[in-house]
Amino acid sequence: MTGKSFQSDVHHGDSEPPRPTGLLDVLSVAAVVLDANGRIVFWTPQAEELFGYTAEEALGKYAARVLIHPEHLQAVVSLFAEVLQTGRSWAGAFPIRHKDGSSRLMEFRTMRLLDDLGDVYALGIAADHTLLQRVETDLSLCERLISQSPIGLALLDHDLRYLLVNPALERIDGIPAEDHVGRHLRETLPFPDVDTVESALRQVLTTGTPLLDQYHVGRPPADPDHEHAWSLSFYRLEDPGGRVLGAATSVVDVTERHRAAAEADRARRRLALVAEASTRVGTTLEVEQTARELAEIAAPELADVVAVDLLDSALACRRTRRADSGPELFRSLALKAAHPTVALNAADPPGDLFAYEGDRLVTLCVHTGRPVLVRHVGDRDLPRIARDAEATTLLARAGVHSYLAVPLIAHGEVLGALDLKRTRNPLPFDEDDVVLAGELASRAAVAIDNARWFQSVRNTALTLQRSLLPDHPPHHTGLEVASRYQPAQATSEVGGDWYDVIPLEDDKTALVVGDVMGNGIDAAATMGRLRTATCAYADLDLAPGSVLQHLDKITCDLEHYIVTCLYAVYDPHTRQCRIANAGHMPPALAGSGRAPTLLDLPPGAPLGVGGVPFRTTTVDLGPGDLLVLYTDGLVETRLHSIDDRLNVLLGFLDEPHRPLEETCDLLLYGLRHPDDHDDVALLVARAQ
């Protein structure tokens, strides 16, 4: 190499210079070789960029004279001689003279070279000191950020295998860094949707467009029993020349935020469920319907299998002192499952009566009046939940893993229990579920309590009323009679409607239909008193108007009661019917050869107004003529005018020769609706 000069001879034709592809290119590291005399014998293009001299201007020149300021010349010569003599390298920053005359601080690495002939050379590698410091700072910052960042970071190659992970990612997924490197991404991710993650990363590698804040949920190996959440972002890594190096992922543990959001959502759903229960549970005064509404609201939001069981004594409105132990008699009122399950076969069918021993959990619940929670149901728990051994086997097959029984308490009395089981829902019942179930049970218990007492009072009033109504009438001369009484279907009490058929002297028959305004036991009792009085006055063979006059006086003595009444007396020998009306609906008359019609009677005032006379009207009844007496509950509705309803009634009487029992059923089923809020008394008579 002695006496020879070299320069870089890399050519790129007429194309643009290549883009930087590595750190050395970014730093524009220059290489310069000096011979033993200090002359420049090798000059790279980067040296030209760094020092300003072309190869033609630099090669063969003494480096000290070209690049060194005079005041530094002696120090540089001594340093150069020491490197060549000792072979020790030197590194440091040193000011050089640029071609433009300016002084620039450069970072140098200087070392001795030997060729195959034993000649000695000095190699100097140089870079701009300011640029190098900036790069070193950036690298140090990046290293610190990666190693100390709370965000998990990973570098992946084109095949999505790990090249590097930081300590934060180790903590997040519980896998040491050395166990990551070389492994495929899907081998470490705890996500069930790992295919989606891989697809997203490959898309980023292809397009270069980052994907940010991708939400994923899974169970990491370090904590397999709990669900965690992470926010993932994906980036493509490129060198300065644009060559794709791989992909980077950042992983932020957002488990706390995920759990807080989940809890907030759960709280919203619980509040919505309670609000829904307030409108859906207790819509009627029927115990069974209220229990069904409670079961339907609890499944599937709260449990997979729901049963509502009432103590038989509570259902019968018998207040008994609860025992602290011993068996209890329950009646199943409602059963609901969120999905098909054999657990239904282990439950008691609605309507059935069954006894549970004192060691059963539902019995413990009603004895203590406190919830019974079994978070994780084991083999020892199932026999205390199930009715018998067969039911225990069915519950095990159904996968019952969590159980909760909550007492139904109203006004301090335990009515029964709300029984909850989870099979498909993987989460066990917790204290929040206990609070929610207790809230639902409390609301439902009040509604059930109201319904059972209403039904008890209603049944008592209905029993009283039916006992006061006449039995099936015996045969009456010249008159065929049929009757019906139907209590209200959707009211809060039994009404005071009644009818009567009273045999009189000389083969005459009195027909009576009345309606006590009001409801309940008081109305039924008032009806009984008026019916008794009517029978007494009928025996006196008074005119219908006179009978009503006497009943009016009796009614005036009754507090706050108004009564409507029709009183008719039929004489089969004269074929005449004498009728008086006290504010009641007009009777209907139908016969062969003429259209059914409403009798035009003086309406009169209701009984109890007092001081109003009642007129008697005489109507001829031919053989086969049909006379229909009824209370307003048969024709009045909230949606139709009374005239329209009366026309419908007359339409059902177009066949006066139809059997009377059939006529009664036709009128009831044709005119009544399940939601009607009034009871009905119906009396149909046919002249013979």
C-alpha positions as CSV (number, residue, x, y, z in Angstrom):
1,M,0.0,0.0,0.0
2,T,3.0,2.3,0.3
3,G,2.8,5.4,-1.9
4,K,-0.7,4.5,-3.0
5,S,-3.9,6.5,-2.4
6,F,-7.4,5.0,-2.3
7,Q,-10.9,6.4,-2.5
8,S,-14.3,4.7,-2.4
9,D,-15.3,3.5,-5.9
10,V,-18.9,2.5,-5.2
11,H,-21.1,3.8,-8.1
12,H,-24.9,4.0,-8.4
13,G,-25.1,5.1,-12.0
14,D,-27.5,8.0,-12.7
15,S,-29.9,7.0,-10.0
16,E,-30.4,9.0,-6.8
17,P,-28.1,8.2,-3.9
18,P,-29.5,5.4,-1.7
19,R,-31.5,6.2,1.3
20,P,-29.8,5.6,4.7
21,T,-30.6,2.1,5.8
22,G,-28.7,1.8,9.1
23,L,-27.3,3.6,12.1
24,L,-23.9,4.1,10.5
25,D,-25.6,5.8,7.6
26,V,-27.6,8.0,9.9
27,L,-24.4,9.0,11.7
28,S,-22.6,9.4,8.4
29,V,-19.5,7.7,9.8
30,A,-16.4,8.6,7.9
31,A,-13.3,6.4,7.5
32,V,-9.8,7.9,6.7
33,V,-6.5,6.0,6.4
34,L,-3.1,7.6,6.8
35,D,0.2,6.2,6.0
36,A,3.2,6.2,8.4
37,N,4.1,9.8,7.2
38,G,0.6,11.1,8.0
39,R,-0.5,11.4,4.4
40,I,-4.1,10.6,3.5
41,V,-4.3,7.3,1.4
42,F,-8.0,6.4,1.9
43,W,-10.9,8.8,1.8
44,T,-14.6,7.7,1.9
45,P,-17.6,9.7,0.5
46,Q,-18.7,10.1,4.1
47,A,-15.4,11.8,4.8
48,E,-16.2,14.3,2.0
49,E,-19.6,15.0,3.6
50,L,-18.0,15.4,7.1
51,F,-14.9,17.5,6.3
52,G,-15.9,19.1,3.0
53,Y,-13.0,17.9,0.9
54,T,-13.4,15.7,-2.1
55,A,-11.2,12.6,-2.5
56,E,-9.1,14.4,-5.2
57,E,-8.5,17.3,-2.7
58,A,-7.6,15.1,0.2
59,L,-5.7,12.0,-1.1
60,G,-1.9,12.3,-0.8
61,K,-2.2,15.4,1.4
62,Y,-0.8,15.5,4.9
63,A,-3.9,15.2,7.1
64,A,-2.5,17.4,9.9
65,R,-2.1,20.3,7.4
66,V,-5.5,19.8,5.9
67,L,-7.7,19.1,8.9
68,I,-5.9,20.4,12.0
69,H,-5.8,24.0,13.3
70,P,-2.2,25.2,13.9
71,E,-2.7,25.5,17.6
72,H,-3.6,21.8,17.8
73,L,-0.9,20.5,15.4
74,Q,1.7,19.4,18.0
75,A,-0.8,17.5,20.1
76,V,-2.2,15.7,17.0
77,V,1.3,14.7,15.8
78,S,2.2,13.3,19.2
79,L,-1.0,11.3,19.4
80,F,-0.5,10.0,15.8
81,A,3.0,8.8,16.7
82,E,1.9,7.2,19.9
83,V,-0.8,5.2,18.0
84,L,1.6,4.0,15.4
85,Q,4.3,3.1,17.9
86,T,2.3,1.4,20.6
87,G,-0.7,0.1,18.7
88,R,-3.0,1.4,21.3
89,S,-6.2,2.9,20.0
90,W,-7.4,6.3,20.9
91,A,-10.9,7.6,21.2
92,G,-12.3,11.0,22.0
93,A,-13.6,14.3,20.7
94,F,-11.4,16.7,18.8
95,P,-11.9,19.9,16.8
96,I,-11.1,19.8,13.1
97,R,-10.9,22.4,10.4
98,H,-13.6,22.1,7.8
99,K,-12.9,23.1,4.2
100,D,-15.0,26.2,4.7
101,G,-12.6,27.3,7.5
102,S,-15.0,26.6,10.4
103,S,-14.0,24.6,13.4
104,R,-16.1,21.5,14.1
105,L,-16.0,19.0,16.9
106,M,-15.7,15.4,15.8
107,E,-15.8,12.2,17.6
108,F,-12.8,10.0,16.6
109,R,-11.8,6.4,17.0
110,T,-8.1,5.9,15.9
111,M,-6.2,2.6,15.6
112,R,-3.1,1.1,14.0
113,L,-3.4,-1.1,10.9
114,L,-0.8,-3.5,9.4
115,D,-0.8,-4.8,5.8
116,D,0.6,-8.1,4.5
117,L,3.9,-6.4,3.9
118,G,4.3,-5.1,7.5
119,D,3.6,-1.5,6.6
120,V,1.9,0.5,9.3
121,Y,-1.1,2.7,8.8
122,A,-3.5,4.7,11.0
123,L,-7.3,4.3,10.6
124,G,-9.4,7.1,11.8
125,I,-13.2,6.7,12.1
126,A,-15.0,10.0,12.7
127,A,-18.5,11.2,13.2
128,D,-20.1,14.6,14.0
129,H,-19.8,14.9,17.8
130,T,-23.2,16.8,18.1
131,L,-25.0,14.3,16.0
132,L,-23.5,11.3,17.8
133,Q,-24.4,12.7,21.2
134,R,-28.0,13.2,20.0
135,V,-28.2,9.6,18.8
136,E,-26.7,8.3,22.0
137,T,-29.2,10.4,24.0
138,D,-32.0,9.1,21.9
139,L,-30.8,5.5,22.3
140,S,-30.4,5.9,26.0
141,L,-33.8,7.4,26.3
142,C,-35.4,4.6,24.3
143,E,-33.6,2.0,26.4
144,R,-34.8,3.6,29.6
145,L,-38.3,4.1,28.3
146,I,-38.5,0.5,27.2
147,S,-37.0,-1.0,30.4
148,Q,-38.8,1.2,32.9
149,S,-42.0,1.8,31.1
150,P,-45.2,0.5,32.8
151,I,-46.5,-0.3,29.3
152,G,-45.6,-3.8,28.0
153,L,-43.5,-3.6,24.8
154,A,-42.4,-6.3,22.4
155,L,-40.6,-6.5,19.1
156,L,-41.6,-9.2,16.7
157,D,-40.1,-10.4,13.4
158,H,-41.9,-11.0,10.2
159,D,-43.1,-14.4,11.4
160,L,-44.5,-12.8,14.6
161,R,-41.8,-14.3,16.8
162,Y,-40.5,-12.4,19.7
163,L,-37.2,-10.6,19.4
164,L,-37.4,-8.5,22.6
165,V,-39.8,-7.8,25.4
166,N,-39.5,-5.4,28.3
167,P,-40.0,-6.1,32.0
168,A,-43.5,-4.6,32.0
169,L,-44.6,-7.3,29.6
170,E,-43.1,-9.9,31.7
171,R,-45.2,-8.7,34.6
172,I,-48.3,-8.5,32.5
173,D,-48.3,-12.0,31.0
174,G,-46.3,-13.6,33.8
175,I,-43.7,-15.1,31.4
176,P,-40.0,-14.3,31.7
177,A,-38.4,-12.3,28.9
178,E,-36.0,-15.2,28.0
179,D,-39.0,-17.5,27.6
180,H,-40.5,-15.1,25.1
181,V,-37.6,-14.7,22.7
182,G,-37.9,-17.0,19.7
183,R,-41.5,-18.1,20.6
184,H,-44.5,-17.4,18.4
185,L,-46.9,-14.7,19.5
186,R,-49.8,-17.2,19.9
187,E,-47.8,-19.3,22.3
188,T,-47.9,-16.5,25.0
189,L,-51.1,-14.6,24.4
190,P,-53.8,-15.4,26.9
191,F,-56.6,-14.2,24.6
192,P,-59.3,-16.4,23.2
193,D,-59.2,-14.3,20.0
194,V,-55.5,-14.7,19.3
195,D,-56.3,-15.3,15.6
196,T,-57.8,-11.8,15.5
197,V,-54.6,-10.3,17.0
198,E,-52.4,-12.1,14.5
199,S,-54.5,-11.0,11.6
200,A,-54.3,-7.4,12.8
201,L,-50.5,-7.6,13.2
202,R,-50.1,-9.0,9.7
203,Q,-52.3,-6.2,8.3
204,V,-50.0,-3.7,10.0
205,L,-46.9,-5.3,8.6
206,T,-48.5,-5.2,5.1
207,T,-50.0,-1.7,5.1
208,G,-47.8,0.2,7.6
209,T,-50.9,1.7,9.2
210,P,-50.9,1.4,13.0
211,L,-53.8,-0.1,14.8
212,L,-54.3,1.6,18.2
213,D,-56.1,0.7,21.4
214,Q,-57.4,-2.7,20.5
215,Y,-59.4,-4.0,23.5
216,H,-58.8,-7.6,24.5
217,V,-59.9,-9.7,27.4
218,G,-58.4,-13.0,28.7
219,R,-57.0,-14.9,31.7
220,P,-53.2,-14.8,32.0
221,P,-51.2,-17.8,33.2
222,A,-50.2,-15.8,36.3
223,D,-53.8,-15.3,37.3
224,P,-56.0,-18.0,35.5
225,D,-58.9,-17.6,37.9
226,H,-59.6,-13.9,37.1
227,E,-60.4,-12.0,33.9
228,H,-58.0,-9.3,32.8
229,A,-58.2,-6.7,30.1
230,W,-55.5,-5.1,27.9
231,S,-55.3,-2.3,25.4
232,L,-53.0,-3.4,22.5
233,S,-51.5,-1.2,19.8
234,F,-49.5,-2.4,16.8
235,Y,-46.9,-0.6,14.7
236,R,-44.7,-1.5,11.8
237,L,-40.9,-1.0,12.3
238,E,-38.8,0.3,9.5
239,D,-35.2,1.3,9.1
240,P,-34.3,4.8,7.8
241,G,-34.4,3.4,4.3
242,G,-37.9,2.1,4.7
243,R,-37.0,-1.5,5.0
244,V,-39.5,-3.4,7.1
245,L,-37.8,-4.8,10.2
246,G,-40.9,-6.3,11.9
247,A,-43.6,-5.1,14.3
248,A,-43.8,-3.6,17.7
249,T,-46.7,-4.1,20.1
250,S,-47.6,-2.1,23.2
251,V,-49.7,-3.6,25.9
252,V,-51.4,-1.5,28.6
253,D,-53.1,-3.4,31.4
254,V,-56.6,-1.8,31.7
255,T,-57.9,-4.5,34.0
256,E,-58.9,-2.0,36.8
257,R,-60.7,0.2,34.2
258,H,-62.3,-2.9,32.7
259,R,-63.5,-4.1,36.1
260,A,-64.8,-0.7,37.1
261,A,-66.7,-0.4,33.8
262,A,-68.0,-3.9,34.2
263,E,-69.1,-3.1,37.7
264,A,-70.7,0.2,36.6
265,D,-72.5,-1.7,33.8
266,R,-73.6,-4.3,36.3
267,A,-74.9,-1.7,38.6
268,R,-76.8,-0.1,35.8
269,R,-78.3,-3.4,34.8
270,R,-79.3,-4.1,38.5
271,L,-80.9,-0.7,38.8
272,A,-82.8,-1.3,35.5
273,L,-83.9,-4.7,36.8
274,V,-85.2,-3.2,40.0
275,A,-87.0,-0.5,38.1
276,E,-88.4,-3.1,35.7
277,A,-89.6,-5.2,38.7
278,S,-91.4,-2.2,40.1
279,T,-93.6,-2.1,37.0
280,R,-93.8,-5.8,36.1
281,V,-94.2,-7.5,39.5
282,G,-97.6,-7.1,41.2
283,T,-99.6,-6.0,38.2
284,T,-102.6,-8.0,39.5
285,L,-104.0,-9.1,42.9
286,E,-103.4,-12.8,42.1
287,V,-100.8,-14.6,44.1
288,E,-99.8,-17.1,41.4
289,Q,-99.5,-14.4,38.7
290,T,-97.3,-12.2,41.0
291,A,-95.1,-15.2,41.7
292,R,-94.7,-15.9,38.0
293,E,-93.9,-12.2,37.4
294,L,-91.1,-12.4,40.0
295,A,-89.7,-15.6,38.4
296,E,-89.7,-14.1,34.9
297,I,-87.9,-11.0,36.1
298,A,-85.2,-13.0,37.9
299,A,-84.4,-15.3,35.0
300,P,-82.0,-15.0,33.3
301,E,-80.7,-11.7,34.7
302,L,-80.1,-13.0,38.2
303,A,-80.3,-16.8,37.9
304,D,-80.6,-19.6,35.4
305,V,-83.3,-21.5,37.4
306,V,-85.8,-19.6,39.5
307,A,-88.5,-21.0,41.8
308,V,-91.0,-19.1,44.0
309,D,-92.3,-21.2,46.9
310,L,-94.8,-20.0,49.6
311,L,-95.4,-21.5,52.9
312,D,-98.8,-23.2,52.9
313,S,-99.8,-21.6,56.1
314,A,-99.0,-18.1,54.7
315,L,-101.0,-18.8,51.5
316,A,-104.0,-19.8,53.7
317,C,-103.5,-16.6,55.7
318,R,-102.9,-18.5,58.9
319,R,-100.5,-16.6,61.1
320,T,-98.4,-19.2,62.9
321,R,-95.3,-18.8,65.0
322,R,-92.3,-20.0,62.9
323,A,-90.3,-22.9,64.4
324,D,-86.6,-22.7,64.6
325,S,-86.3,-26.2,63.2
326,G,-88.3,-29.0,61.8
327,P,-90.0,-29.5,58.4
328,E,-92.0,-26.9,56.5
329,L,-94.9,-27.3,54.1
330,F,-94.4,-25.3,50.9
331,R,-96.6,-24.8,47.8
332,S,-94.7,-24.2,44.6
333,L,-96.2,-21.1,42.8
334,A,-93.7,-20.4,39.9
335,L,-90.8,-22.1,38.1
336,K,-88.7,-20.5,35.4
337,A,-85.5,-21.5,33.6
338,A,-83.5,-19.3,31.3
339,H,-82.7,-22.2,29.1
340,P,-83.7,-25.9,28.7
341,T,-82.3,-27.8,31.7
342,V,-82.9,-31.0,33.6
343,A,-82.9,-28.9,36.8
344,L,-86.6,-28.2,36.0
345,N,-87.3,-31.9,36.6
346,A,-85.7,-31.6,40.0
347,A,-88.0,-28.8,41.0
348,D,-91.6,-29.1,42.3
349,P,-94.2,-28.3,39.7
350,P,-96.2,-25.1,40.3
351,G,-99.3,-25.8,42.3
352,D,-97.9,-28.9,44.1
353,L,-97.7,-29.1,47.9
354,F,-94.4,-30.5,49.3
355,A,-92.6,-30.8,52.6
356,Y,-88.9,-30.0,53.1
357,E,-87.1,-31.2,56.2
358,G,-85.5,-28.8,58.6
359,D,-82.0,-29.5,57.3
360,R,-82.9,-28.2,53.8
361,L,-81.5,-24.8,52.9
362,V,-84.9,-23.4,51.8
363,T,-86.3,-24.4,55.2
364,L,-83.3,-22.7,56.9
365,C,-84.1,-19.6,54.9
366,V,-87.7,-19.3,56.1
367,H,-86.8,-20.3,59.7
368,T,-84.1,-17.6,60.0
369,G,-85.7,-15.0,57.7
370,R,-82.2,-14.5,56.2
371,P,-80.7,-15.2,52.8
372,V,-78.8,-18.5,52.4
373,L,-75.8,-18.3,50.0
374,V,-73.7,-21.1,48.8
375,R,-71.2,-19.5,46.4
376,H,-69.7,-22.8,45.2
377,V,-72.1,-25.8,45.4
378,G,-70.3,-29.0,46.3
379,D,-71.4,-32.6,46.5
380,R,-72.3,-32.1,50.2
381,D,-74.5,-29.1,49.4
382,L,-76.7,-30.6,46.7
383,P,-78.7,-33.0,49.1
384,R,-79.5,-29.9,51.2
385,I,-80.8,-28.1,48.1
386,A,-82.7,-30.9,46.4
387,R,-86.0,-32.4,47.5
388,D,-84.8,-36.0,47.4
389,A,-82.0,-38.2,46.1
390,E,-83.4,-38.2,42.5
391,A,-83.5,-34.5,42.5
392,T,-80.0,-34.3,43.8
393,T,-78.8,-36.4,40.8
394,L,-80.7,-34.1,38.4
395,L,-79.2,-30.9,39.9
396,A,-75.7,-32.4,39.6
397,R,-76.4,-33.3,35.9
398,A,-77.7,-29.8,35.3
399,G,-74.4,-28.3,36.6
400,V,-75.8,-26.3,39.5
401,H,-72.7,-24.6,40.8
402,S,-74.0,-21.7,42.9
403,Y,-77.2,-21.4,45.0
404,L,-79.1,-18.6,46.7
405,A,-82.3,-18.6,48.7
406,V,-83.9,-15.3,49.8
407,P,-86.9,-15.0,52.1
408,L,-90.1,-13.4,51.0
409,I,-91.0,-11.1,54.0
410,A,-93.9,-8.7,54.2
411,H,-94.9,-6.7,57.3
412,G,-92.5,-8.8,59.4
413,E,-94.0,-12.2,58.3
414,V,-92.1,-14.7,56.3
415,L,-94.3,-15.8,53.4
416,G,-91.9,-18.2,51.6
417,A,-88.7,-18.1,49.6
418,L,-87.2,-17.0,46.3
419,D,-85.0,-19.9,45.2
420,L,-82.1,-19.2,42.7
421,K,-79.7,-21.5,41.0
422,R,-76.9,-20.9,38.4
423,T,-75.9,-23.5,35.9
424,R,-74.9,-21.9,32.6
425,N,-73.8,-18.5,34.1
426,P,-70.2,-19.2,35.2
427,L,-70.1,-16.6,37.9
428,P,-71.0,-17.6,41.5
429,F,-73.6,-15.6,43.4
430,D,-72.0,-12.8,45.4
431,E,-73.0,-10.3,48.0
432,D,-74.3,-7.9,45.3
433,D,-76.5,-10.7,44.1
434,V,-77.8,-11.2,47.6
435,V,-78.7,-7.5,47.8
436,L,-80.4,-7.5,44.4
437,A,-82.3,-10.7,45.1
438,G,-83.4,-9.3,48.5
439,E,-84.7,-6.1,46.8
440,L,-86.7,-8.1,44.2
441,A,-88.0,-10.5,46.9
442,S,-89.0,-7.6,49.2
443,R,-91.0,-5.9,46.4
444,A,-92.6,-9.1,45.4
445,A,-93.4,-10.1,49.0
446,V,-95.5,-7.0,49.5
447,A,-97.4,-7.6,46.3
448,I,-97.9,-11.3,47.2
449,D,-99.1,-10.3,50.7
450,N,-101.6,-7.9,49.3
451,A,-102.8,-10.5,46.8
452,R,-103.2,-13.3,49.3
453,W,-105.2,-11.1,51.7
454,F,-107.3,-9.8,48.9
455,Q,-108.0,-13.3,47.7
456,S,-108.8,-14.4,51.2
457,V,-111.3,-11.5,51.7
458,R,-112.7,-12.0,48.1
459,N,-113.2,-15.7,48.7
460,T,-114.9,-14.9,52.0
461,A,-117.2,-12.4,50.3
462,L,-117.9,-14.7,47.4
463,T,-118.7,-17.5,49.7
464,L,-121.1,-15.3,51.7
465,Q,-122.7,-14.0,48.5
466,R,-123.2,-17.4,47.0
467,S,-124.7,-18.6,50.3
468,L,-127.2,-15.8,50.1
469,L,-128.2,-16.4,46.5
470,P,-131.0,-18.9,45.8
471,D,-130.3,-22.5,44.8
472,H,-131.4,-23.7,41.4
473,P,-135.1,-22.7,41.4
474,P,-137.7,-25.5,41.6
475,H,-140.4,-25.9,38.9
476,H,-142.7,-22.9,38.6
477,T,-146.2,-23.2,37.0
478,G,-146.2,-21.7,33.6
479,L,-142.6,-20.5,33.8
480,E,-139.2,-21.9,32.9
481,V,-136.3,-20.2,34.7
482,A,-132.5,-20.2,34.4
483,S,-130.0,-18.0,36.2
484,R,-126.3,-17.2,36.5
485,Y,-124.0,-15.3,38.9
486,Q,-120.5,-14.4,37.8
487,P,-118.1,-12.4,40.0
488,A,-115.9,-9.8,38.6
489,Q,-112.8,-11.1,36.8
490,A,-110.5,-8.1,37.4
491,T,-111.8,-6.2,40.4
492,S,-110.5,-5.8,43.9
493,E,-113.6,-7.0,45.6
494,V,-116.8,-9.1,45.1
495,G,-119.8,-7.0,44.2
496,G,-123.4,-6.9,45.6
497,D,-125.3,-8.2,42.6
498,W,-128.1,-10.7,43.2
499,Y,-131.1,-12.4,41.7
500,D,-134.1,-14.3,43.2
501,V,-137.0,-16.4,42.1
502,I,-139.8,-16.4,44.7
503,P,-142.9,-18.7,44.4
504,L,-146.1,-16.9,45.4
505,E,-149.7,-17.9,45.9
506,D,-152.1,-18.8,43.0
507,D,-149.1,-20.1,40.9
508,K,-147.6,-16.7,40.6
509,T,-143.8,-16.2,40.6
510,A,-141.8,-13.1,41.6
511,L,-138.5,-12.5,39.6
512,V,-136.0,-10.1,41.2
513,V,-132.6,-8.8,40.0
514,G,-130.7,-6.1,42.0
515,D,-127.3,-4.4,42.4
516,V,-125.9,-3.0,45.6
517,M,-123.6,-0.2,44.7
518,G,-120.2,-1.1,46.3
519,N,-118.2,-4.2,46.8
520,G,-116.8,-6.5,49.4
521,I,-118.3,-8.3,52.4
522,D,-120.4,-5.2,53.4
523,A,-122.0,-5.1,50.0
524,A,-122.7,-8.8,50.0
525,A,-124.2,-8.6,53.5
526,T,-126.4,-5.7,52.5
527,M,-127.5,-7.7,49.5
528,G,-128.5,-10.5,51.8
529,R,-130.6,-8.2,54.0
530,L,-132.4,-6.8,51.0
531,R,-133.0,-10.2,49.5
532,T,-134.6,-11.4,52.8
533,A,-136.8,-8.3,53.0
534,T,-137.8,-8.8,49.4
535,C,-138.9,-12.3,50.1
536,A,-140.9,-11.1,53.1
537,Y,-142.7,-8.3,51.2
538,A,-143.4,-10.7,48.2
539,D,-145.4,-13.0,50.5
540,L,-147.7,-10.1,51.2
541,D,-148.9,-10.1,47.6
542,L,-148.2,-6.4,47.2
543,A,-147.9,-4.7,43.8
544,P,-144.3,-4.5,42.5
545,G,-144.2,-0.8,43.0
546,S,-145.3,-1.1,46.6
547,V,-142.6,-3.8,47.3
548,L,-140.0,-1.4,46.0
549,Q,-141.4,1.4,48.1
550,H,-140.9,-0.7,51.3
551,L,-137.4,-1.7,50.1
552,D,-136.5,2.0,49.6
553,K,-137.3,2.7,53.2
554,I,-135.1,-0.1,54.4
555,T,-132.3,1.0,52.1
556,C,-132.5,4.5,53.5
557,D,-131.7,3.2,56.9
558,L,-128.5,1.5,55.6
559,E,-125.5,3.8,55.7
560,H,-124.2,5.1,52.4
561,Y,-125.8,2.4,50.2
562,I,-127.6,2.9,46.9
563,V,-129.3,0.0,45.2
564,T,-130.9,-0.6,41.8
565,C,-133.6,-3.3,41.5
566,L,-136.1,-4.8,39.1
567,Y,-139.1,-6.6,40.7
568,A,-141.6,-8.5,38.5
569,V,-144.5,-10.8,39.2
570,Y,-145.7,-13.3,36.5
571,D,-149.3,-14.7,36.6
572,P,-149.5,-17.8,34.4
573,H,-153.3,-17.7,34.4
574,T,-153.6,-14.2,32.9
575,R,-150.2,-14.5,31.1
576,Q,-149.3,-11.0,32.4
577,C,-146.2,-9.8,34.1
578,R,-146.3,-6.7,36.3
579,I,-142.9,-5.0,36.6
580,A,-141.5,-2.1,38.6
581,N,-138.1,-0.5,38.2
582,A,-135.8,1.2,40.7
583,G,-133.1,2.8,38.6
584,H,-132.2,-0.5,37.0
585,M,-131.2,-1.6,33.5
586,P,-134.4,-2.3,31.4
587,P,-135.3,-5.9,30.9
588,A,-135.3,-7.5,27.4
589,L,-138.3,-9.2,25.8
590,A,-138.0,-11.7,22.9
591,G,-140.7,-13.8,21.2
592,S,-141.5,-15.6,18.0
593,G,-142.4,-13.4,15.1
594,R,-141.0,-10.2,16.5
595,A,-137.6,-8.6,17.1
596,P,-136.1,-8.6,20.6
597,T,-136.7,-5.3,22.3
598,L,-136.1,-3.5,25.6
599,L,-139.2,-2.9,27.7
600,D,-140.0,0.8,28.0
601,L,-140.5,1.1,31.8
602,P,-140.5,4.1,34.0
603,P,-136.9,4.1,35.2
604,G,-137.6,5.1,38.8
605,A,-135.0,6.2,41.3
606,P,-132.6,3.8,42.9
607,L,-133.5,2.4,46.3
608,G,-132.0,4.5,49.1
609,V,-132.8,7.9,47.6
610,G,-136.1,8.0,49.5
611,G,-139.5,9.7,48.9
612,V,-139.8,8.7,45.3
613,P,-142.8,6.7,44.1
614,F,-142.4,3.6,41.9
615,R,-144.9,2.8,39.2
616,T,-146.0,-0.7,38.1
617,T,-146.2,-1.6,34.4
618,T,-148.1,-4.6,33.0
619,V,-146.6,-6.6,30.1
620,D,-148.3,-9.5,28.2
621,L,-146.2,-12.7,27.9
622,G,-147.3,-15.1,25.2
623,P,-146.2,-18.8,25.1
624,G,-142.5,-19.0,24.4
625,D,-141.8,-15.4,25.1
626,L,-138.5,-14.7,26.8
627,L,-137.9,-12.2,29.6
628,V,-134.3,-11.4,30.4
629,L,-133.3,-9.5,33.7
630,Y,-129.7,-8.6,34.3
631,T,-127.3,-6.3,36.1
632,D,-125.2,-3.6,34.5
633,G,-122.1,-5.7,34.7
634,L,-123.3,-7.7,31.7
635,V,-123.4,-4.8,29.3
636,E,-121.4,-1.9,30.6
637,T,-117.7,-1.5,29.5
638,R,-115.2,1.3,29.5
639,L,-114.7,1.2,25.8
640,H,-118.2,1.1,24.3
641,S,-121.4,3.1,24.6
642,I,-124.3,1.5,26.6
643,D,-126.6,1.8,23.6
644,D,-124.2,-0.3,21.4
645,R,-123.9,-2.9,24.1
646,L,-127.7,-3.2,24.6
647,N,-128.0,-3.7,20.9
648,V,-125.5,-6.5,21.1
649,L,-127.5,-8.0,23.9
650,L,-130.7,-8.0,21.8
651,G,-128.7,-9.6,19.0
652,F,-128.0,-12.6,21.1
653,L,-131.8,-13.1,21.7
654,D,-132.7,-13.7,18.1
655,E,-133.5,-17.3,18.9
656,P,-136.0,-17.2,21.8
657,H,-136.6,-21.0,21.6
658,R,-132.9,-21.8,22.4
659,P,-132.5,-23.7,25.7
660,L,-132.4,-21.3,28.6
661,E,-129.1,-22.7,30.0
662,E,-127.6,-22.2,26.6
663,T,-129.0,-18.7,26.4
664,C,-127.4,-17.8,29.8
665,D,-124.0,-19.1,28.6
666,L,-124.3,-17.3,25.3
667,L,-125.0,-14.0,27.0
668,L,-122.2,-14.4,29.5
669,Y,-119.5,-15.5,27.1
670,G,-120.6,-13.2,24.3
671,L,-120.8,-10.0,26.4
672,R,-118.3,-10.5,29.2
673,H,-114.6,-9.9,29.0
674,P,-111.9,-11.3,31.3
675,D,-110.9,-7.8,32.3
676,D,-114.5,-6.7,33.3
677,H,-114.5,-4.9,36.6
678,D,-118.0,-5.7,37.8
679,D,-120.0,-8.8,38.7
680,V,-123.1,-10.0,36.9
681,A,-126.5,-11.4,38.0
682,L,-128.6,-12.9,35.1
683,L,-132.1,-14.2,35.2
684,V,-133.9,-15.6,32.1
685,A,-137.5,-16.7,32.2
686,R,-139.7,-18.2,29.4
687,A,-143.5,-18.3,29.5
688,Q,-145.0,-21.7,28.8
